[in-house]
Structure formats: C-alpha cells, structure tokens
Amino acid sequence: MTQDPICGMQVDEKNAYRLSYQEKAYYFCSLHCVEKFKAEHGIAKDVPPIKGGSQLFFVLTNKAFVVAGILIVLSLSAFVLPVLVPFRQVLFNYFKMIWWAILLGLVLGGMIDYYVPREYVSSLLARPGKKRNIGYAVVLGFLMSACSHGILALAIQLHKKGASTPAVVAFLLASPWANLTLTIMLVGFFGLIRGLYIIMVAIIVALFTGFVFQFLESREMVEKNQNSLQLDPSFSIRKDIQSRWQAYHWGVAQLKKDIKGIVSGTVSLGNMVLWWILIGMGLASLAGAYISQDFFYQYMGPSALGLLVTLAVATILEVCSEGTAPLAFEIFRQTGAVGNSFVFLMAGVATDYTEIGLLWHNVGRRTALWLPLVVVPQVIIFGVMANLIF
C-alpha cells in the first residue's frame, strides 16, 4: 500500500493509476487525482497514466460502494429477519434527515476543489512567524473539504514547503471539524443554533491552539520548521485571481468544462468521505436501535462522568470526521447533551493516533505531545459550557 500524493488515501499499487514523474512512480486512487498532480507539476495533459486492475475492480472495491451495499443488504434482510427492523427504521430516519446536507456539502466541496488552487494554501501558510498565519490556516482549513485522514497529506506537504508548526496544527484542527461540508452536515443533524455552536467553538479552539503553539515555538518548546521556503516571492493571490478572471472565457463550452470539473471534484470528495459517513450512520443506527437510552444516560449523560466516558470513547474510536458526526448526534439524541457530542467530535481529532503519529514523525515529538495537552482541556471546558447552555 502507498499514499495518493493528492488526496492522501491509501491505494494498492497493483490496482491503482500509476504515473511516472522525474524517474519516480506515483500511485493514485482516481483519474481526478492524476489530473490534479499533472497540473501541479506541469506534466502534459496527453500523458496517460498506467491503470492497474479493471474498471469493474475499481467499482467493486470502491469503499463507498461496499459500505452502501452492506447497509442495503442489512436493510432488505429486515423483511425476513424481524430483529433487523429497528436498525432499518433508525437508518432510514438518518437518511431522511441528512441526505440533503451530504449532497450539498459534496457539491460545494467539489466547487472548492475545482476553483481554489492548492498554491493559495501554500502561499498563505508557508510564511512563518506571523500571527495572521493562524487565521489564514483556520480559514483555509474551513475551505479544504476533505476527510481528516486525507487532509493530513496536505498538511505534511505544507510543512515541507515551509509552513510554520503553529499554522500546520491550526490547519489540522480546523480542517476536520470546521470545514464547509461538515458545517452543513452538523446543521442538518443538530439544527442551526446547536450546529453553529459546535462549528464556531471548533474554530475558536483551532485559533487559540495555534496562538498557544506560536508561544511554545517562541520559547523553543516545540519544533521549528527547518524546511526552506519554496515560494516565488512575486506570487500574489490577488493578482492570480485577477489574471484567472480576465482569462476566463464565458460561454457554453466553458460552462460544460466547469460542470465537468465540479462533478469530478464532487466524486473524488465522495470517494474520500462518503464511505466514512455511511459507516458512521451504520454504527449510529446500531447504537440507536439496540442500546437502551438508560445506558446513554448512565454512562454518557451531561455529567462529569459522562464527559470523561465520552472522551475515552472518542480517543479509542478511530473514525473519520464525517463518520463520527452521526455517532455524535446519536449521543445527543439519546442524552440531550450537546457538550458530550462536541467532546466526542473534537477530542477524537485531538487524540487521533494517526494524526499524532504523523506529527511525531514529520513535525516533531514535542509538537505531537503538546497537541492533546493543549486541545483536550479546551474541549472539556467548552463541552461543560454547552451542557449548561443547551
């Protein structure tokens, strides 16, 4: 297994798209990622990738296809196995509640993927030592609609290009929970007020953590980025936007090209996050159908013990951000504790061993250790506040 250099997904070399560049082989999960890689490295568009495996294999091994198939089989089995009827009912209720948010989030994510170049991210974050970098990191994290595991690859690449350690940390925290796709999902699950509370507090945590890491960096308590900047000093985002706008050709042909690009980005984003969403909905449906409400009230209710148990479960459970959202809503549905749901969402990111491991090996050990120490207390405080407010 190797990692797609664009989206960060793990791919099997024997059944992936392969492209050679500078005497090195790169492997991709989709043609969309291949085309983005070619555009970023100036590779001619007519250079075809080598495709491993058949088209049927790509469809049958698509994770979203596999997870959706399992959920459909379980739902249909409820017609002959009465024990599965509660699962089917809860699952269908989730889909009726959230399908529009998933679809809208994926389409908007596809638009961002198509219209927002990754060079903008590198340009804004690869200028260490400025407080406004933290704000840039959070805003760009909001725009980067991708699975939290996929966003790790981009964050590490930004670090290699010179992005400061505090900016990388703020970017990582903002990307999973404050991104546009998940904002729509959370509003769909929790309602406008509660959903926006979770998102705004997540942004506050990302900003505050970034500023804390700047302080730690100034005291040499976390690693400084030793990578040299690889930016063209003359590059300007404003001028680049102006040139793109002036070069834009209005017409039917351009509209078709844009729609094709947005659809491609939407499908690519769906391949990254949709299967996690389905897994989360399946797990939440199982919990809602077969775990009694008394269990949630006793162990995950709006109390100190409930917050600690929720924190422990979030630490152990390794699920992508979009997959954790349905589980967080199930906690809220069963207990009415918005704070516990927030703790489940945010603490899972701060204590995710994949994220901590990548920071440990690519940024530094002290950075990886400080991440949960700085974030978890904030999460608990805001969780308690949410339980008192709502």
N, C-alpha and C positions, 0 to 999 in steps of 0.2 A: 504494500500500500504506500502511496505517496500523496502529496498535498497539491491540490489545484492552486497555482500561484495567484489566481484572480479572486476566487471566492473562498478559498481555504478549505474546501471539502476534501475528505479523504477519497481517493479513487484507486481502483485496481489497474495497474499498468497494462494488464492483458486485455482489459475491456474498457479502455478509455481512448480519448482522442490524444494523439501524440504529435508534437511539433518540435522540430529541431531548430535551435537558435544559438549561434556562437558555439557550435560544437557541443551543445548540451541538449538533452532531451527533456521536454516539459510535457506533463500529462494534465488533461482537462476533463471535467465532468460533462461539458456540453460545448456545442459549437459557439454559443454565445460567449463563453469564457475565452475560447480560442480567438474569436474576432476582437475582443477587447485587448487581449495580450498582443495581437498583431498591431493593433492601432497604437498601443502604448510604446511599442518598441520599433515602430516604423517598418514593419515587415509588410511586403507587398500583399495586397488583398487576394491576388490569384495564387498565392502559395497555399496549397491544400494540406490539411493535417492528415496523418495516417490514423485510420479508425480501427480500433481493436474491438472485436465482437460484432454481432449482427444487430440490426435495428430492433429486432424482436427481443434480443437480450437486453438492450437498453431500456425498453419499455417494461419488460417483466421484472427487471431488477431495480426499477425506479422506486425509491423508498416510499414516496407518497402513494404510488400505485399499490405497493404491497400492503402498507398500513390501511389504506382505504378498503382494499379487498378483504382484509381480516375483519374490519368493522362491519362491512356489508354482510359477510358470511355469518357473523355472530348475530346481527340484527335479523336476518332471514331465518336463522335457526330458532329464533324465539317463537316462530309459528308452530314448531313441533316440540320445542323444549320450553315449557312454561317458566322454568327457573330463569330464563334469559329475558323475559318480558320486562321486568323493571329496568334492566340495562338498556334495552331498546328504547323505552319511553324516555329515560333521562337523556340518552344520547340524542334523540330526535329533538328534545326540548332545547338542548345546547345548540344544535344546528339552526333551529328556527330563530334563536336569539342572536347568533353571531355570524351567520353566513355573509350578511351584507358587509360587516366590518372586515372580515377576512378578504373578501373580493375587492373592496375599496382600498384597503391597505396594500394589497399586492399590486393593484393598478397604479396607485400613487408611487409605490416603491419602484415600479418599472419606469415611471416617468423620471424619477430622480436618477435612477441608474443610467438612463439614456441621456439626460440633459446636463447632469452635474459631473464634470470630469474629475477624476481622482487627483489630477495635478493641483486642483484648488486645495484639496485637503493637505497635500504635501507642502504647498506653498505657505499655508497659514500656520501649520503646526511645526514646521521644521525651522523655526526661528526662536531658539531657546532664550530664556531669561526675561520674558515679558509677561506681565500679569494678564494682559488681554488674550494671551495664548490659551488660557484656561477657558475663557468664554468662547473663543473660536472652537476649541476642542469639543465643548458641550454642544454647541450649535451644529457642528459637523457630525457629531455622534447622533444627533437627532435626525439628520438627513440621511445617514447611512443605513438604509433599511435592509438589514441582513441578519441572519441568525447570529447569536452571540459567539458561537464557535467559528463561524465564517469571518466575523469581524476581527477576530484575533490575528488572522493572517495579515490584514491590512494594518493593524496597529503595530505589529512587529516590523513590517516593511517601513512604516513611518518612522519608527525608532532607528532603523538602519539608515534612513535618509537624513537623520539629524534631529527629529522631533524630541523635545525635552521629555525627561521622565515624568514630570507632573502632567504635561499635556497628554502623554500616552495613557496615563492612569485615568484622567478625567474623560478622555475619549472612550476608553473601555467601559467605564461606568455609565456614561450617557448612552452609548450605542444600544445595549440590550434593553434598557427599560425606558428610555426617553425617546426612542425612535418613533417616527411618524406612524409606521404600520402598527406598532403595539399601542400607541396612543388611541388609535381608532378601536382596536380590539378591547382595550380596557374600558373605554367609554361604553362600548356595546355590552360588556359584561356587568360593570358596576354602576352604570348610569353616569350622567355628565359630571355632577359635583364630586362624587367619590372617585371616579376615574381620573379627573383632572387633579385632584388632590394627590393621588399616587404619582402621577407624572411630574407635577411641579415639585413635590418633595424629592423625587429621584433626581431631578435637575439640581436642586439645592445641594443634595448630598454629593453629586458629581463636582459641582463648583467648589464647595467647601473642601472636599478631599484634595482637589487639585491645588488649592491655595496652601493647604497643610503640607503637601508634598513639595511645594516650592520652598516653604520654610525649612523643611527637612533637608532639601537639596542645598540650600544656602549654608546649612550647618554641617554639610557633608555626612548626613545621617542616612541618605540613600545615594545610590549610584548616579553620577552624572553621565550623560550620553557623550561618549568619546568619538562617535561617528562624525566625520566631516560632512558639512552641508554639501548637497549635490544639486543646488538650485541655480538657475540662471538669474543673476541679480537683476536683470532687466525685466524679468517676468512680472506682469501685473494682471491680476484677476480682472480688474475693471476694464483694462484695455483689451484683454482677451474676450470678455463678454461683448464689448463694442464691436470687435472685429468679427466675432461669430454672428452677431445680429446683422451687421452690414452685409456679410456674405450669405445670409440666409435667403434662399430662393422660394418666394411664396408661390404656391401652385399645387395642383393635384398630385404631381409626381413627388414633390417634397412631403406633402401630407401622407401619402402612401408609405414613403420611407420612414417618416416619424412614427406612424402607427405600427409598422413592422418592427422598428427598434424598441418601442414601448412594450409591444407584445412579447418580444424576445426577452426583454429585461424582466417582465412580469413572470414569464415561465421560468426563467432562471432563478428568480427570487422564490417562486413557488417550490422549485426543486430543493431549495435550501431550507425553507422554513415550514412548508405545508405539512410534511410528514411529522414534524415535531408538534405542530398544532393538533394534528389528528391523534397522536399518541397522548398528548395532554388531555384531550377531550375524552378519549377512551378510558384513561385512568380516572379522570374526574367522574365519568359516568359509573364506573365500577364502584368508586367510593360513595357516590350519591345513592346508588341502588342497593348496596349490600352492607354498608357501615352505618350503624344506628346513629341518630342525632345525639343520643346521650354520650356516645364515645367522643364526638367532637366537642360537646360542651364540657366534658370532664377533663379532656387532655389538651384541647386546642382552643379553649374559650378565651374571652377577654380578661385574662388574669395573668399574674406574673408567671405562674407555672405554664399556662397556655402559650405565652410568648416564648418561653425557653424551649418547650417541646416543639413549637413551630420552627424555631431557629435550628434546632437539632435536625429536624426532618429536612429542612431546606439545605442544610450542609451535606447531608448524606445523599439526597436525591439528586442525581445527575441528569437534568433535563434542560433542553434549550429554552431560552427565554419565552418564546412563543408557546412552547409546550407547557410551561409552568403556569401561564395565565389562567387556563381553565381550572387547574388544581387550586390556585389561589382563590378563584371565585367560588369553588365548592366549599372551601373553608368559610368564606363569608356567608354563603347561602345557608350553611348548617349552623353557624355560630353568631352571625351578625357582627363579627369583629373585623372591621376594616383594617385595623392596625396589624392583626395577625396575618392578614392577606399581604399587606405591604412588607412585613418582615419576611414572609415566605418568598416573595418576589425578589427583594433587594438583597437579602442575606445570602440567597443562593448564588448570586453573582459574586459577592464579595468573598465567599468561601469556596467557590468552584475550584476544585483541584486542577482542572485543565488550565484555567486562567492563571492560577498561582504558579503552576509548573512552568508554563511558557514564560511568565515574567521572571521566574527564578533562573531559567537557563538563558534567556535572551536579554534581559534588562539588568537583573542583579538579585542576589538573595535578600538583601535588606529591603528592596522595593517590594518583593513578594511577601515578606513577613509583615511589613508595615501596612499592606493593603487591608487585611481583615482587622488589624488593630485599630485603624483609623475609621473604617467604614461601619463595622458591626455596632459600636456604641451609638453612632448616629441613627442607625436603623432602628435600634431598640427604643431610643428616645422618641423618634417620630411615630413609631408603632404605638407606643403608650399614648401619645397625643391624639392619634387617630381614634383610638378606642374611647377616649374621653370626649372627643368632638362628635363622633357619629353614633 
